Amino acid sequence: MNIVAAGRIIIALRGPSDGVQSSLGLLVITLRGPSDGVQSPLGLLVITLRGPSDGVQSSLGLLVTTLRGPSDGVQSSLGLLVITLRGPSDGVQSSLGLLVITLRGPSDGVQSPLGLITIAFSHIDLADFKSGKSGHSGRV
């Protein structure tokens, strides 16, 4: 499992090499923050996605997510943000052939109920992975 700490959250990426299959066959993103007793040092963050079309192969064979924040001299113009995952089951093909992640935040009129970050899944429900089901939608 590839775990990266940034902002006030921890993002854990898991995929086939970890024995995890999402309904897309791609990856699962788990978010944890202060309500889970987790604090990380960076503040807000910027997520950069790179994949095979950029000559990058991750250990999952899918994509690489790079997290950067204020301690790296990076300030997100979005401030807080919302991540929406969409993929082939929604008729969306990204340049990676995997999924599209859309970042939205206060500058877009979006506020996360946590005051931190919201992920809206259009085809996977994390709660169903333990039971082996693939959900239609979920929210963390």
C-alpha positions in Angstrom: 0.0 0.0 0.0 1.2 3.5 -0.9 0.4 5.9 1.9 1.1 9.6 1.5 0.5 12.2 4.2 -0.4 15.8 3.2 -2.6 18.5 4.4 -4.8 17.5 7.2 -5.5 14.1 5.6 -3.8 10.9 4.8 -4.5 9.4 1.4 -4.0 5.7 1.1 -3.8 4.3 -2.5 -4.5 0.6 -2.8 -4.9 -1.5 -6.0 -4.5 -4.9 -7.5 -1.1 -5.4 -6.1 -2.7 -5.0 -2.6 -5.4 -7.5 -3.5 -7.9 -4.7 -4.0 -10.2 -4.4 -7.0 -12.6 -1.5 -7.4 -15.6 -1.6 -9.6 -13.3 0.1 -12.2 -10.5 -2.4 -11.5 -8.3 0.6 -10.7 -7.8 1.8 -7.2 -9.3 2.7 -3.9 -8.6 6.1 -2.1 -9.1 6.2 1.6 -9.2 9.6 3.3 -8.6 10.1 7.0 -8.3 13.4 8.9 -8.7 15.1 12.3 -12.0 13.4 13.0 -10.0 10.1 12.8 -7.3 11.5 15.1 -4.9 12.1 12.1 -3.0 15.3 11.7 -0.3 15.8 9.0 2.1 18.7 8.7 1.4 20.3 5.4 -1.9 22.1 5.5 -3.8 22.2 2.2 -2.4 20.4 -0.8 -2.1 20.0 -4.6 -2.6 16.7 -6.2 -0.8 16.0 -9.5 -1.7 12.9 -11.5 0.7 11.3 -13.8 0.5 8.0 -15.7 1.6 5.9 -18.6 1.0 8.8 -21.1 3.6 10.7 -19.1 6.1 7.8 -19.1 5.2 7.0 -15.4 4.3 3.6 -14.1 3.4 3.2 -10.5 3.7 0.0 -8.4 0.0 -0.5 -9.1 0.5 -0.1 -12.9 -2.0 2.7 -12.8 -1.0 6.2 -11.8 1.2 8.2 -9.5 -0.3 10.8 -7.2 2.1 13.5 -6.0 1.0 15.5 -3.0 2.5 18.9 -2.4 1.6 21.6 0.2 2.7 24.9 1.8 5.9 23.3 3.2 6.9 22.7 -0.4 6.1 26.3 -1.3 2.8 25.3 -3.0 -0.5 27.0 -2.2 -3.6 25.6 -3.9 -5.7 28.2 -5.6 -8.6 26.1 -4.6 -8.0 26.2 -0.9 -10.0 23.3 0.4 -11.2 21.0 -2.3 -13.6 18.3 -3.5 -12.3 15.3 -5.5 -14.8 13.7 -7.9 -13.8 10.4 -9.4 -15.3 9.4 -12.8 -14.3 6.6 -15.2 -15.4 4.3 -17.9 -18.6 3.3 -16.2 -19.6 6.9 -16.4 -18.6 7.1 -20.1 -15.4 9.0 -19.2 -12.0 8.1 -20.6 -9.0 10.1 -19.3 -5.8 10.6 -21.2 -4.5 7.8 -18.9 -7.3 5.5 -19.9 -8.1 5.2 -16.2 -10.1 7.9 -14.5 -10.7 11.6 -14.2 -10.3 13.4 -10.9 -11.8 16.8 -10.7 -10.7 19.2 -8.0 -13.1 21.8 -6.8 -13.1 24.1 -3.7 -14.3 27.3 -2.2 -13.3 29.3 -5.3 -15.9 27.1 -7.1 -18.5 27.7 -4.4 -17.9 24.2 -2.9 -17.4 23.7 0.8 -16.5 20.3 2.3 -18.7 19.4 5.3 -15.5 18.4 7.1 -13.9 21.7 6.4 -11.1 19.6 4.8 -11.7 17.5 1.8 -14.5 15.5 0.2 -14.3 12.7 -2.2 -17.4 11.9 -4.3 -17.2 8.5 -5.9 -19.4 8.0 -8.9 -18.8 4.2 -9.1 -17.2 2.8 -6.0 -18.4 2.7 -2.4 -15.5 2.1 0.0 -17.9 0.6 2.6 -18.7 -2.3 0.2 -15.1 -3.4 -0.3 -15.0 -5.3 3.0 -18.1 -7.2 2.0 -16.8 -7.8 -1.6 -19.6 -5.7 -3.1 -19.0 -3.0 -5.7 -21.2 0.0 -4.9 -22.7 2.5 -7.3 -21.8 5.6 -5.3 -20.3 6.6 -2.0 -19.0 9.6 -0.1 -16.2 9.9 2.3 
